[in-house]
């Protein structure tokens, strides 16, 4: 079976080799772990955002940026495009922000290939039937500070690799790379909801693609979190190709999948987050979904479309109203 860590390492090597032109910084901790700063003390770049997103996806997706990406005739923003032939593994087996990394005063949401080594969380890997046994660990961290040796040691221990074989990529939510990589979760938001909220077997999703606008960069981390999530919730379009079985109600999956099907739909994410006392676990899981969904049932040939792009809510979120 393909290794998401070994596949992602090919992209990590490019980030290291072209660090200067990508406006990122590479350093080694005393224990040998490699830190790749993509937005904490550096500016980053569009290309760095593309590559960072591909690492999140375990190297198993094509990532690009279209300029502009049309949401309507009156509103356009640069957008991230994702295409993958391994949807379950690339999105849930790697990209999902499933590892809460907390050491001392350092905290970050961890995404990427190392999750498959540490089984964070274990049930996800049981449900998609995937495991990785690579001898190196790559994790992306959504944080506004760089991790130290203690963080690298934790990642190494849980991933069962030598700490010198740990690679940690870091980008704050309030950075260009942060905005790009969160828009790049547009496909993952759909597979996540299929599995977690609709309890659908995501291994039946054979191909997937999506596009979402890149939210404007906001130096306020909490506001940036709101805007970047809204980019997907109100502006993301996704396409899933599902190999169904008799008894699968693909029409119902399509109808329930978009963000607009959630009970809490209708407000910018920052407002919802604030009402939940800034606790993700108090928010309806159904909220984390793309705005528009198209599903092609490969068994029957049927096509189902649901949801819609909500330009008004995007403008409100981004401060244009």
C-alpha positions as CSV (number, residue, x, y, z in Angstrom):
1,X,0.0,0.0,0.0
2,X,1.2,3.5,-0.8
3,X,2.9,5.5,2.0
4,X,1.6,9.0,2.5
5,X,4.8,9.9,4.4
6,X,7.1,8.7,1.6
7,X,4.9,10.4,-1.1
8,X,4.8,13.7,0.8
9,X,8.6,13.6,1.3
10,X,9.0,14.2,-2.4
11,X,7.2,17.6,-1.9
12,X,9.0,18.3,1.3
13,X,12.3,17.9,-0.6
14,X,11.2,20.6,-3.0
15,X,10.2,23.0,-0.2
16,X,13.7,22.5,1.3
17,X,15.5,22.9,-1.9
18,X,13.7,26.0,-3.0
19,X,13.2,27.6,0.4
20,X,14.6,31.0,-0.6
21,X,12.5,31.5,-3.7
22,X,9.4,30.3,-1.8
23,X,10.0,32.8,1.0
24,X,10.1,30.1,3.7
25,X,12.8,29.1,6.2
26,X,14.3,25.7,6.9
27,X,16.1,24.9,10.2
28,X,17.3,22.0,12.2
29,X,16.6,21.5,15.9
30,X,19.5,20.3,18.1
31,X,17.9,16.8,18.1
32,X,18.0,16.6,14.3
33,X,14.3,17.3,13.5
34,X,13.6,19.6,10.6
35,X,11.4,22.7,10.9
36,X,10.0,24.3,7.8
37,X,8.6,27.7,8.7
38,X,6.0,28.7,6.1
39,X,4.5,31.8,7.7
40,X,5.5,32.4,11.3
41,X,8.7,34.4,10.8
42,X,8.5,34.5,7.0
43,X,6.0,35.7,4.4
44,X,5.5,32.5,2.5
45,X,4.2,32.5,-1.1
46,X,1.4,31.2,-3.3
47,X,3.7,28.3,-4.4
48,X,4.6,27.5,-0.8
49,X,0.9,27.3,-0.1
50,X,0.3,24.9,-3.0
51,X,3.2,22.6,-1.8
52,X,2.2,22.8,1.8
53,X,-1.3,21.7,0.9
54,X,0.0,18.8,-1.2
55,X,2.1,17.7,1.9
56,X,-1.1,17.8,4.0
57,X,-2.7,15.5,1.4
58,X,0.1,13.0,1.7
59,X,1.4,13.8,-1.8
60,X,-1.7,12.0,-3.2
61,X,-3.4,14.9,-4.9
62,X,-2.8,17.6,-7.5
63,X,-3.0,21.1,-6.1
64,X,-3.1,24.3,-8.0
65,X,-4.2,27.9,-7.8
66,X,-6.5,29.6,-10.3
67,X,-6.6,33.3,-10.6
68,X,-9.3,34.5,-10.5
69,X,-11.8,31.8,-9.3
70,X,-15.3,33.0,-10.2
71,X,-17.9,32.6,-7.5
72,X,-20.4,34.6,-9.4
73,X,-20.3,37.2,-12.2
74,X,-19.8,39.9,-9.6
75,X,-17.3,38.3,-7.2
76,X,-14.0,36.6,-7.9
77,X,-11.1,35.5,-5.8
78,X,-8.0,33.4,-6.3
79,X,-8.9,29.8,-5.6
80,X,-7.3,26.5,-4.7
81,X,-8.0,23.5,-6.9
82,X,-7.7,19.9,-5.6
83,X,-7.8,16.6,-7.6
84,X,-7.2,13.2,-6.1
85,X,-7.6,9.6,-7.1
86,X,-7.2,8.5,-3.5
87,X,-9.8,10.5,-1.7
88,X,-10.2,8.6,1.6
89,X,-6.5,8.2,2.2
90,X,-5.4,11.6,1.1
91,X,-8.1,13.6,2.9
92,X,-8.9,11.5,6.0
93,X,-5.8,9.4,6.2
94,X,-3.5,12.5,5.9
95,X,-5.1,16.0,5.6
96,X,-7.7,15.8,8.4
97,X,-6.7,18.0,11.4
98,X,-6.9,14.9,13.6
99,X,-3.9,15.4,15.9
100,X,-4.1,18.0,18.7
101,X,-0.4,18.5,19.5
102,X,0.0,20.0,23.0
103,X,3.4,20.2,24.8
104,X,4.0,22.7,27.6
105,X,2.8,26.1,26.2
106,X,2.8,24.9,22.6
107,X,-0.5,23.9,21.0
108,X,-1.3,23.2,17.3
109,X,-3.7,21.3,15.2
110,X,-1.7,18.7,13.4
111,X,-2.5,17.5,9.9
112,X,-0.7,15.4,7.4
113,X,1.1,12.0,6.9
114,X,2.5,11.4,10.4
115,X,-1.1,10.9,11.6
116,X,-1.1,7.6,9.7
117,X,1.9,6.4,11.7
118,X,0.6,7.6,15.1
119,X,-3.0,6.6,14.3
120,X,-4.5,9.9,15.2
121,X,-7.4,9.1,15.7
122,X,-7.2,5.3,15.5
123,X,-10.9,4.9,14.5
124,X,-10.4,6.9,11.3
125,X,-7.8,4.4,10.1
126,X,-9.9,1.5,11.0
127,X,-12.8,2.9,9.0
128,X,-10.8,3.6,5.9
129,X,-8.6,0.5,6.2
130,X,-5.3,2.3,5.9
131,X,-2.0,2.1,7.7
132,X,1.6,3.4,7.0
133,X,4.9,2.1,8.3
134,X,7.3,4.6,6.9
135,X,10.6,5.3,8.7
136,X,10.0,9.1,8.6
137,X,7.2,11.3,9.9
138,X,5.9,14.5,8.3
139,X,3.4,16.7,10.1
140,X,1.9,20.1,9.3
141,X,1.1,22.4,12.3
142,X,-1.4,25.2,12.3
143,X,0.3,27.5,14.8
144,X,1.7,31.0,15.1
145,X,4.9,29.8,16.9
146,X,7.5,27.3,15.9
147,X,7.8,24.0,17.8
148,X,10.8,23.1,19.9
149,X,12.6,19.9,20.6
150,X,10.0,18.6,23.0
151,X,7.3,18.8,20.3
152,X,9.5,17.0,17.8
153,X,10.3,14.3,20.4
154,X,6.6,13.7,21.0
155,X,5.9,13.4,17.3
156,X,8.8,11.0,16.9
157,X,7.7,8.8,19.8
158,X,4.0,8.6,18.8
159,X,5.0,8.0,15.1
160,X,7.6,5.4,16.1
161,X,10.5,7.0,14.2
162,X,13.8,8.5,15.1
163,X,13.5,12.2,15.9
164,X,16.0,13.1,13.2
165,X,13.5,11.7,10.7
166,X,10.8,14.1,11.8
167,X,9.8,17.0,9.5
168,X,7.4,19.7,10.9
169,X,5.9,22.3,8.6
170,X,4.3,25.3,10.3
171,X,1.9,28.0,9.1
172,X,-0.4,30.3,11.1
173,X,-4.0,30.6,10.2
174,X,-3.3,34.3,9.8
175,X,-0.8,33.8,6.9
176,X,-1.0,33.4,3.1
177,X,0.0,29.8,3.3
178,X,-2.6,29.3,6.1
179,X,-5.4,30.7,4.0
180,X,-4.3,28.5,1.0
181,X,-4.1,25.3,3.0
182,X,-7.5,25.7,4.6
183,X,-9.2,26.4,1.3
184,X,-7.4,23.3,0.1
185,X,-9.5,21.3,2.6
186,X,-12.6,21.7,0.4
187,X,-12.6,18.0,-0.6
188,X,-11.7,16.8,2.8
189,X,-14.6,18.7,4.4
190,X,-17.0,16.6,2.3
191,X,-15.3,13.2,3.0
192,X,-15.2,14.1,6.7
193,X,-18.9,14.8,6.8
194,X,-19.7,11.7,4.8
195,X,-17.9,9.6,7.4
196,X,-18.5,11.4,10.7
197,X,-22.0,12.8,10.2
198,X,-23.6,10.6,7.5
199,X,-21.8,7.4,8.4
200,X,-21.2,6.6,4.7
201,X,-18.3,4.3,3.7
202,X,-15.9,6.8,2.2
203,X,-13.8,4.0,0.6
204,X,-16.5,4.0,-2.1
205,X,-15.4,7.5,-3.1
206,X,-13.0,6.6,-6.0
207,X,-12.1,10.1,-7.3
208,X,-12.7,13.6,-6.0
209,X,-12.1,17.2,-7.0
210,X,-12.9,20.6,-5.5
211,X,-12.2,24.3,-5.6
212,X,-12.5,27.0,-3.0
213,X,-11.6,30.7,-2.8
214,X,-8.6,31.8,-0.8
215,X,-9.8,33.9,2.2
216,X,-8.2,37.3,2.6
217,X,-5.3,37.2,5.1
218,X,-6.3,38.6,8.5
219,X,-3.6,39.2,11.2
220,X,-6.2,38.4,13.9
221,X,-5.9,34.6,14.3
222,X,-9.6,34.1,15.4
223,X,-11.0,36.2,12.6
224,X,-8.7,34.5,10.2
225,X,-10.1,31.1,11.4
226,X,-13.6,32.4,10.7
227,X,-12.8,33.7,7.2
228,X,-10.8,30.6,6.1
229,X,-13.6,28.3,7.2
230,X,-16.2,30.4,5.5
231,X,-14.2,30.2,2.2
232,X,-15.1,26.5,2.1
233,X,-18.5,26.6,3.9
234,X,-19.9,29.3,1.6
235,X,-17.6,29.2,-1.5
236,X,-16.4,25.6,-1.9
237,X,-17.4,23.4,-4.8
238,X,-16.8,19.7,-4.7
239,X,-17.2,16.7,-7.1
240,X,-17.2,13.1,-5.8
241,X,-17.3,9.9,-7.9
242,X,-18.8,7.2,-5.9
243,X,-18.9,3.4,-6.6
244,X,-22.2,2.6,-4.9
245,X,-23.7,-0.7,-3.9
246,X,-27.3,-1.8,-3.9
247,X,-29.0,-0.1,-1.0
248,X,-26.8,3.0,-1.0
249,X,-29.0,6.1,-1.2
250,X,-26.5,8.4,-3.0
251,X,-29.2,11.0,-3.6
252,X,-29.7,11.3,0.2
253,X,-26.0,11.6,0.7
254,X,-25.8,14.4,-1.8
255,X,-28.8,16.3,-0.2
256,X,-27.3,16.1,3.3
257,X,-23.7,16.8,2.4
258,X,-23.4,20.6,1.8
259,X,-23.0,23.0,4.6
260,X,-26.4,24.5,3.9
261,X,-28.0,21.3,5.1
262,X,-26.7,21.8,8.7
263,X,-29.0,23.2,11.4
264,X,-26.5,26.0,12.3
265,X,-26.1,27.3,8.7
266,X,-26.7,31.0,8.0
267,X,-24.0,32.9,9.9
268,X,-20.3,33.6,9.3
269,X,-18.2,31.0,11.1
270,X,-16.6,33.5,13.5
271,X,-20.1,34.3,14.9
272,X,-20.9,30.6,15.3
273,X,-17.5,29.9,16.9
274,X,-18.0,32.8,19.4
275,X,-21.4,31.6,20.4
276,X,-19.8,28.2,21.0
277,X,-17.3,29.9,23.4
278,X,-14.6,29.2,20.9
279,X,-14.9,25.5,21.4
280,X,-14.9,23.4,18.2
281,X,-16.5,20.5,19.9
282,X,-19.7,22.5,20.6
283,X,-20.2,23.2,16.9
284,X,-22.5,20.9,14.7
285,X,-20.2,18.6,12.7
286,X,-22.5,19.1,9.8
287,X,-21.3,22.7,9.5
288,X,-17.9,21.6,8.3
289,X,-18.8,20.9,4.7
290,X,-18.4,22.4,1.2
291,X,-21.0,24.8,-0.1
292,X,-21.9,23.0,-3.3
293,X,-21.7,19.2,-4.0
294,X,-21.9,17.2,-7.1
295,X,-21.9,13.4,-6.9
296,X,-21.6,11.0,-9.8
297,X,-22.8,7.5,-9.0
298,X,-20.5,5.3,-11.0
299,X,-22.7,2.2,-10.7
300,X,-25.9,3.8,-12.1
301,X,-24.5,6.8,-14.0
302,X,-26.7,9.2,-12.1
303,X,-25.6,12.7,-11.2
304,X,-26.8,14.5,-8.1
305,X,-26.2,18.2,-7.2
306,X,-27.1,20.1,-4.0
307,X,-26.1,23.1,-2.1
308,X,-25.1,26.5,-3.4
309,X,-22.5,29.2,-3.3
310,X,-23.5,31.9,-0.9
311,X,-21.8,35.1,-2.1
312,X,-23.7,37.3,0.4
313,X,-22.3,35.4,3.4
314,X,-18.8,35.3,1.9
315,X,-18.9,39.1,1.5
316,X,-20.2,39.6,5.0
317,X,-17.4,37.3,6.4
318,X,-14.7,39.1,4.3
319,X,-15.9,42.5,5.4
320,X,-17.4,43.6,2.0
321,X,-20.8,44.4,3.5
